[in-house]
Amino acid sequence: MSTARTVRERVRGQRDAFVTIDEFRGEPRTAVARELQRLVRRNELVAVRRGLYYRGRQQQWGMTRPSNEQIVTRIAGRKGVGPSVLLAANVLGLSTQIPAVETYAVAGPRPRDFATIRLAGRRGRLARRQHGLSAIEVAALEVLDAWTDVIDVPPHQAMSLLSSAITRGVIDARHLAAGAVDEPASARERLRVLLADAGRPELAASIRRARDTSTREAALAGLAKCSPSAGGVLREAASLATRR
């Protein structure tokens, strides 16, 4: 059987799946690449990037394309990968802004961008991947870091919405606490308030404090209206500030 026919038959036997040149071991790479490109021109495949294709479903307007989430998962995996900056705030209901280009945070080095996706490498935040944080949990940490740069609602309201996501089981509080080991200091300070607000004071106490008092004050600005359960964390921060 010719290489072209081998490629065609294998591709046509798939649905909603990614296809790579490396799958055709034993076949000449040049011939495989040529046939895959031919299938793209025939609208039987979608070219995602060099060497990576997608076989969707044939529709009246052509082959269906993979979602951005599917592409990111294929390239970077599921653990410790999730929406970043404005996309994270939008997914969590903390902003109505829709980014022109979706950005996803990846624990570790930054992979190469795509035309419709921007990938943000988080080299120093490997705990996200080590503890298997889900996409929504990564989004929460991203928002806690960027905070007022991305949220549309008042800080105390944003904290309340995130707290609700924890109490409803959408976000795992233990994952957040474990994944925050190497997060920036300001994000850790806000996470302490969030965990206390969600009724997990023991997890809040496990989060490493920011060393600098000014960092703590800036991180907690606007959170005085949080629920009484978060009051202990805020009072502690205020007490530390008066000792300077």
One Martini backbone bead per residue (centre of mass of N, CA, C, O) as a GRO file, in nm:
protein
  244
    1MET     BB    1   0.098   0.035   0.022
    2SER     BB    2   0.079   0.351   0.003
    3THR     BB    3   0.135   0.630   0.178
    4ALA     BB    4  -0.112   0.794   0.093
    5ARG     BB    5  -0.321   0.574   0.161
    6THR     BB    6  -0.251   0.534   0.456
    7VAL     BB    7  -0.319   0.822   0.542
    8ARG     BB    8  -0.611   0.842   0.444
    9GLU     BB    9  -0.734   0.601   0.603
   10ARG     BB   10  -0.657   0.695   0.887
   11VAL     BB   11  -0.791   0.972   0.882
   12ARG     BB   12  -1.088   0.879   0.790
   13GLY     BB   13  -1.111   0.701   1.072
   14GLN     BB   14  -1.145   0.982   1.209
   15ARG     BB   15  -1.275   1.173   1.503
   16ASP     BB   16  -1.205   1.421   1.690
   17ALA     BB   17  -0.881   1.444   1.604
   18PHE     BB   18  -0.550   1.428   1.623
   19VAL     BB   19  -0.273   1.480   1.387
   20THR     BB   20   0.048   1.333   1.315
   21ILE     BB   21   0.339   1.251   1.168
   22ASP     BB   22   0.443   1.048   1.397
   23GLU     BB   23   0.218   0.822   1.349
   24PHE     BB   24   0.390   0.739   1.070
   25ARG     BB   25   0.564   0.498   1.115
   26GLY     BB   26   0.774   0.394   0.840
   27GLU     BB   27   0.719   0.653   0.689
   28PRO     BB   28   0.775   0.899   0.484
   29ARG     BB   29   0.767   1.221   0.585
   30THR     BB   30   0.729   1.370   0.320
   31ALA     BB   31   0.483   1.205   0.221
   32VAL     BB   32   0.304   1.260   0.464
   33ALA     BB   33   0.300   1.570   0.448
   34ARG     BB   34   0.182   1.587   0.163
   35GLU     BB   35  -0.090   1.441   0.226
   36LEU     BB   36  -0.188   1.623   0.453
   37GLN     BB   37  -0.199   1.879   0.277
   38ARG     BB   38  -0.402   1.766   0.078
   39LEU     BB   39  -0.632   1.730   0.290
   40VAL     BB   40  -0.653   2.028   0.355
   41ARG     BB   41  -0.734   2.124   0.066
   42ARG     BB   42  -0.996   1.916   0.092
   43ASN     BB   43  -1.126   1.950   0.383
   44GLU     BB   44  -1.018   1.690   0.583
   45LEU     BB   45  -0.833   1.904   0.728
   46VAL     BB   46  -0.671   2.078   1.001
   47ALA     BB   47  -0.438   2.323   1.045
   48VAL     BB   48  -0.268   2.412   1.334
   49ARG     BB   49   0.036   2.325   1.289
   50ARG     BB   50   0.331   2.219   1.252
   51GLY     BB   51   0.251   1.871   1.245
   52LEU     BB   52  -0.057   1.964   1.316
   53TYR     BB   53  -0.381   1.810   1.322
   54TYR     BB   54  -0.747   1.803   1.237
   55ARG     BB   55  -1.025   1.575   1.280
   56GLY     BB   56  -1.342   1.626   1.223
   57ARG     BB   57  -1.642   1.745   1.087
   58GLN     BB   58  -1.845   1.744   0.822
   59GLN     BB   59  -1.960   2.039   0.678
   60GLN     BB   60  -2.094   2.270   0.478
   61TRP     BB   61  -1.832   2.473   0.554
   62GLY     BB   62  -1.665   2.229   0.667
   63MET     BB   63  -1.430   2.164   0.888
   64THR     BB   64  -1.404   2.122   1.201
   65ARG     BB   65  -1.272   2.276   1.483
   66PRO     BB   66  -1.080   2.322   1.737
   67SER     BB   67  -1.057   2.421   2.035
   68ASN     BB   68  -0.860   2.595   2.241
   69GLU     BB   69  -0.866   2.385   2.468
   70GLN     BB   70  -0.774   2.145   2.294
   71ILE     BB   71  -0.503   2.260   2.207
   72VAL     BB   72  -0.378   2.308   2.485
   73THR     BB   73  -0.401   2.016   2.584
   74ARG     BB   74  -0.224   1.893   2.362
   75ILE     BB   75   0.037   2.067   2.423
   76ALA     BB   76   0.022   2.094   2.774
   77GLY     BB   77  -0.212   1.969   2.898
   78ARG     BB   78  -0.401   1.963   3.212
   79LYS     BB   79  -0.193   2.022   3.424
   80GLY     BB   80  -0.156   2.349   3.519
   81VAL     BB   81  -0.385   2.452   3.311
   82GLY     BB   82  -0.511   2.787   3.216
   83PRO     BB   83  -0.659   3.061   3.239
   84SER     BB   84  -0.576   3.406   3.177
   85VAL     BB   85  -0.643   3.688   3.293
   86LEU     BB   86  -0.916   3.789   3.134
   87LEU     BB   87  -1.016   3.501   3.089
   88ALA     BB   88  -1.028   3.420   3.386
   89ALA     BB   89  -1.231   3.637   3.478
   90ASN     BB   90  -1.457   3.553   3.283
   91VAL     BB   91  -1.493   3.254   3.370
   92LEU     BB   92  -1.551   3.354   3.686
   93GLY     BB   93  -1.736   3.625   3.672
   94LEU     BB   94  -1.534   3.907   3.704
   95SER     BB   95  -1.583   3.963   3.388
   96THR     BB   96  -1.690   4.102   3.059
   97GLN     BB   97  -1.435   4.071   2.923
   98ILE     BB   98  -1.310   4.002   2.588
   99PRO     BB   99  -1.053   3.873   2.448
  100ALA     BB  100  -0.902   3.875   2.146
  101VAL     BB  101  -0.685   3.687   2.289
  102GLU     BB  102  -0.634   3.395   2.422
  103THR     BB  103  -0.510   3.311   2.753
  104TYR     BB  104  -0.267   3.070   2.875
  105ALA     BB  105  -0.148   2.898   3.149
  106VAL     BB  106   0.186   2.753   3.194
  107ALA     BB  107   0.366   2.530   3.355
  108GLY     BB  108   0.652   2.669   3.270
  109PRO     BB  109   0.743   2.688   2.976
  110ARG     BB  110   0.677   2.857   2.681
  111PRO     BB  111   0.498   2.797   2.433
  112ARG     BB  112   0.399   2.829   2.129
  113ASP     BB  113   0.209   3.021   1.959
  114PHE     BB  114  -0.097   3.112   1.819
  115ALA     BB  115  -0.320   3.284   1.640
  116THR     BB  116  -0.563   3.234   1.885
  117ILE     BB  117  -0.316   3.194   2.097
  118ARG     BB  118  -0.186   3.258   2.424
  119LEU     BB  119   0.114   3.171   2.600
  120ALA     BB  120   0.186   3.153   2.954
  121GLY     BB  121   0.464   3.128   3.129
  122ARG     BB  122   0.529   2.945   3.457
  123ARG     BB  123   0.821   2.867   3.581
  124GLY     BB  124   0.778   2.921   3.914
  125ARG     BB  125   0.481   2.732   3.903
  126LEU     BB  126   0.490   2.398   3.951
  127ALA     BB  127   0.265   2.323   4.161
  128ARG     BB  128   0.030   2.311   3.968
  129ARG     BB  129   0.124   2.043   3.836
  130GLN     BB  130   0.200   1.862   4.081
  131HIS     BB  131  -0.121   1.903   4.194
  132GLY     BB  132  -0.335   1.905   3.956
  133LEU     BB  133  -0.457   2.154   3.844
  134SER     BB  134  -0.715   2.294   3.719
  135ALA     BB  135  -0.834   2.531   3.514
  136ILE     BB  136  -1.005   2.683   3.735
  137GLU     BB  137  -0.770   2.696   3.944
  138VAL     BB  138  -0.575   2.856   3.773
  139ALA     BB  139  -0.761   3.098   3.731
  140ALA     BB  140  -0.768   3.181   4.028
  141LEU     BB  141  -0.462   3.241   4.059
  142GLU     BB  142  -0.446   3.451   3.834
  143VAL     BB  143  -0.644   3.651   3.965
  144LEU     BB  144  -0.497   3.683   4.242
  145ASP     BB  145  -0.262   3.826   4.098
  146ALA     BB  146  -0.392   4.053   3.912
  147TRP     BB  147  -0.681   4.146   3.985
  148THR     BB  148  -0.748   4.477   3.932
  149ASP     BB  149  -0.662   4.431   3.623
  150VAL     BB  150  -0.936   4.220   3.569
  151ILE     BB  151  -1.159   4.318   3.744
  152ASP     BB  152  -1.498   4.463   3.761
  153VAL     BB  153  -1.542   4.416   4.047
  154PRO     BB  154  -1.535   4.438   4.356
  155PRO     BB  155  -1.320   4.283   4.562
  156HIS     BB  156  -1.531   4.161   4.767
  157GLN     BB  157  -1.704   4.032   4.540
  158ALA     BB  158  -1.491   3.854   4.414
  159MET     BB  159  -1.437   3.691   4.671
  160SER     BB  160  -1.726   3.580   4.698
  161LEU     BB  161  -1.732   3.424   4.429
  162LEU     BB  162  -1.492   3.240   4.492
  163SER     BB  163  -1.604   3.121   4.752
  164SER     BB  164  -1.851   2.987   4.619
  165ALA     BB  165  -1.686   2.792   4.439
  166ILE     BB  166  -1.582   2.632   4.682
  167THR     BB  167  -1.850   2.555   4.835
  168ARG     BB  168  -1.960   2.411   4.555
  169GLY     BB  169  -1.696   2.249   4.423
  170VAL     BB  170  -1.547   2.386   4.178
  171ILE     BB  171  -1.324   2.443   4.392
  172ASP     BB  172  -1.026   2.325   4.536
  173ALA     BB  173  -0.881   2.421   4.824
  174ARG     BB  174  -0.640   2.223   4.843
  175HIS     BB  175  -0.520   2.287   4.569
  176LEU     BB  176  -0.465   2.584   4.612
  177ALA     BB  177  -0.276   2.556   4.853
  178ALA     BB  178  -0.066   2.369   4.712
  179GLY     BB  179  -0.029   2.560   4.446
  180ALA     BB  180   0.083   2.829   4.625
  181VAL     BB  181   0.383   2.800   4.707
  182ASP     BB  182   0.494   2.967   4.418
  183GLU     BB  183   0.348   3.220   4.451
  184PRO     BB  184   0.293   3.525   4.476
  185ALA     BB  185   0.252   3.719   4.749
  186SER     BB  186  -0.020   3.859   4.677
  187ALA     BB  187  -0.172   3.596   4.612
  188ARG     BB  188  -0.141   3.468   4.893
  189GLU     BB  189  -0.293   3.681   5.053
  190ARG     BB  190  -0.566   3.645   4.906
  191LEU     BB  191  -0.594   3.343   4.964
  192ARG     BB  192  -0.628   3.362   5.266
  193VAL     BB  193  -0.898   3.509   5.252
  194LEU     BB  194  -1.052   3.309   5.080
  195LEU     BB  195  -1.032   3.059   5.268
  196ALA     BB  196  -1.167   3.195   5.509
  197ASP     BB  197  -1.432   3.274   5.359
  198ALA     BB  198  -1.478   2.947   5.291
  199GLY     BB  199  -1.410   2.790   5.572
  200ARG     BB  200  -1.060   2.755   5.564
  201PRO     BB  201  -0.845   2.833   5.805
  202GLU     BB  202  -0.629   2.603   5.792
  203LEU     BB  203  -0.538   2.681   5.503
  204ALA     BB  204  -0.473   2.976   5.547
  205ALA     BB  205  -0.242   2.915   5.762
  206SER     BB  206  -0.055   2.759   5.539
  207ILE     BB  207   0.009   3.024   5.410
  208ARG     BB  208   0.252   3.213   5.306
  209ARG     BB  209   0.373   3.502   5.390
  210ALA     BB  210   0.446   3.812   5.339
  211ARG     BB  211   0.723   3.998   5.422
  212ASP     BB  212   0.596   4.257   5.318
  213THR     BB  213   0.379   4.492   5.432
  214SER     BB  214   0.307   4.649   5.170
  215THR     BB  215   0.212   4.398   5.018
  216ARG     BB  216  -0.023   4.329   5.203
  217GLU     BB  217  -0.180   4.594   5.180
  218ALA     BB  218  -0.218   4.593   4.871
  219ALA     BB  219  -0.358   4.311   4.847
  220LEU     BB  220  -0.605   4.398   5.071
  221ALA     BB  221  -0.738   4.604   4.917
  222GLY     BB  222  -1.093   4.615   4.950
  223LEU     BB  223  -1.151   4.365   5.185
  224ALA     BB  224  -1.320   4.467   5.441
  225LYS     BB  225  -1.614   4.340   5.329
  226CYS     BB  226  -1.578   4.079   5.416
  227SER     BB  227  -1.645   3.825   5.580
  228PRO     BB  228  -1.604   3.733   5.909
  229SER     BB  229  -1.421   3.478   5.842
  230ALA     BB  230  -1.187   3.688   5.727
  231GLY     BB  231  -1.106   3.877   5.967
  232GLY     BB  232  -0.851   3.748   6.087
  233VAL     BB  233  -0.660   3.805   5.851
  234LEU     BB  234  -0.703   4.115   5.845
  235ARG     BB  235  -0.621   4.174   6.138
  236GLU     BB  236  -0.337   4.064   6.117
  237ALA     BB  237  -0.240   4.261   5.900
  238ALA     BB  238  -0.297   4.519   6.064
  239SER     BB  239  -0.112   4.451   6.303
  240LEU     BB  240   0.152   4.437   6.142
  241ALA     BB  241   0.142   4.731   6.038
  242THR     BB  242   0.163   4.872   6.333
  243ARG     BB  243   0.472   4.755   6.386
  244ARG     BB  244   0.660   4.939   6.198
   0.00000   0.00000   0.00000
